[in-house]
Amino acid sequence: MHNIYHDLEIKADPSSIYKSIITPEGLNSWWTLKSSGIAVLGNQFQFYFSDDYNWLAQLVHLNENNLIQFQMTHADADWTNTILTFKINRLENNISLLSFSHEGWNAINPHFRRTNFGWALYLNGLKNYVEKDIIIDYSKRDAH
């Protein structure tokens, strides 16, 4: 199995970052076009990007303000059953470290490489959203 890893410092408290990842409003501000889901362990989340990319994930681990983990249950073949993990740790004052992983890829193929690059862009969008309240219009978030 192959994995994607990204770490980034965000000038914010862990709760602000957590809310931006675990709420539909937060997710729609930096990643999805429309999402739905409630932060309860075992619940299903919908990550909607378009009619062709209307994906589902199960919330498999949750520790408020510290850890969010989704397992993709309905997506394209490369993403299905992969795990998205967001770990948030306070470093100092108002700086937190977000450690992200996308684990369980079967191959390092062109889609893996595009997704790795895409995650870097999307996570930077998360950082800008949390730090500066910048929301890039969904039509301009193309990470491919």
C-alpha positions in Angstrom: 0.0 0.0 0.0 1.1 3.6 -0.7 0.4 6.7 1.3 0.3 10.5 0.9 1.5 12.7 3.8 1.4 16.5 4.3 2.2 18.6 7.4 1.4 22.2 7.7 1.5 24.8 10.4 -1.7 26.9 10.7 -2.0 30.1 12.8 -5.1 29.0 14.6 -6.3 27.1 17.6 -7.1 23.4 17.0 -10.9 23.9 17.4 -11.0 26.3 14.4 -9.2 23.8 12.2 -11.3 20.9 13.5 -14.6 22.7 12.6 -13.3 23.4 9.1 -12.8 19.7 8.5 -15.7 18.1 10.4 -18.6 20.4 9.3 -20.2 20.7 5.9 -19.8 24.5 6.0 -16.1 24.1 6.7 -15.5 21.5 4.0 -17.4 23.5 1.4 -15.1 26.4 2.1 -11.9 24.7 1.0 -12.6 21.3 -0.5 -16.0 20.1 -1.6 -18.8 21.8 -3.6 -21.5 20.3 -1.2 -20.9 18.0 1.7 -23.1 16.6 4.4 -22.6 14.7 7.6 -22.7 15.0 11.3 -19.7 14.5 13.6 -20.7 11.3 15.2 -18.5 8.2 15.1 -19.8 5.8 12.4 -21.8 8.4 10.5 -21.6 8.7 6.8 -20.4 11.9 5.1 -21.1 12.9 1.6 -18.3 14.6 -0.4 -20.0 16.0 -3.5 -17.8 17.6 -6.2 -20.1 16.9 -9.2 -22.6 14.3 -10.4 -19.7 12.1 -11.5 -17.8 12.7 -8.2 -20.4 12.2 -5.5 -18.5 10.3 -2.9 -19.2 8.8 0.5 -17.1 8.2 3.5 -17.6 6.7 7.0 -16.3 8.6 10.0 -14.1 5.9 11.7 -12.2 7.9 14.3 -13.0 11.1 16.0 -11.4 12.9 18.9 -12.7 16.5 19.2 -10.2 19.2 18.2 -7.5 16.5 17.7 -8.3 13.7 15.2 -10.7 13.1 12.3 -10.5 10.0 10.2 -12.7 9.0 7.2 -12.7 5.8 5.3 -13.9 6.3 1.7 -16.7 3.8 1.0 -18.0 5.0 -2.4 -15.6 6.8 -4.7 -13.5 5.9 -7.8 -11.5 2.7 -7.7 -8.3 4.4 -6.5 -10.0 6.2 -3.5 -12.5 3.5 -2.4 -11.4 2.1 1.0 -8.6 4.6 1.4 -8.3 6.5 4.8 -8.1 10.2 5.2 -6.6 11.3 8.5 -6.4 14.8 9.9 -4.4 15.1 13.2 -4.3 18.5 14.9 -1.9 19.4 17.6 -1.3 22.7 19.3 2.3 23.8 19.0 2.5 27.1 20.8 0.4 30.2 21.4 -2.0 30.2 18.4 -0.1 27.9 16.1 -1.3 24.3 15.4 0.2 21.5 13.3 -2.1 19.7 10.9 -0.7 16.3 10.0 -2.7 14.9 7.1 -2.5 11.5 5.5 -4.3 9.7 2.7 -3.5 6.1 3.2 -4.1 2.8 1.5 -3.5 3.4 -2.2 -2.9 0.3 -4.3 -0.5 1.9 -6.7 1.6 5.0 -7.3 -0.1 5.8 -10.6 -0.9 9.1 -12.3 -4.0 9.5 -10.2 -2.0 9.1 -7.0 0.5 11.7 -8.2 -2.3 14.2 -9.1 -4.1 13.6 -5.8 -0.9 14.2 -3.9 -0.5 17.5 -5.6 -4.2 18.3 -5.2 -4.0 17.7 -1.5 -1.2 20.2 -1.2 -3.3 22.8 -2.9 -6.5 22.0 -1.0 -4.7 21.9 2.4 -3.2 25.3 1.5 -6.8 26.4 0.8 -7.8 25.1 4.3 -4.9 27.1 5.8 -6.0 30.3 4.0 -9.6 29.7 5.0 -8.8 29.2 8.7 -6.2 31.9 9.0 -7.6 34.6 6.7 -11.2 33.6 6.0 -10.4 33.3 2.3 -12.8 31.1 0.3 -11.8 30.4 -3.3 -14.8 29.9 -5.5 -15.3 26.2 -6.1 -15.0 26.7 -9.9 -11.5 28.0 -9.3 -10.3 25.3 -7.0 -9.1 23.0 -9.8 -6.3 21.0 -8.3 -5.6 18.9 -11.4 
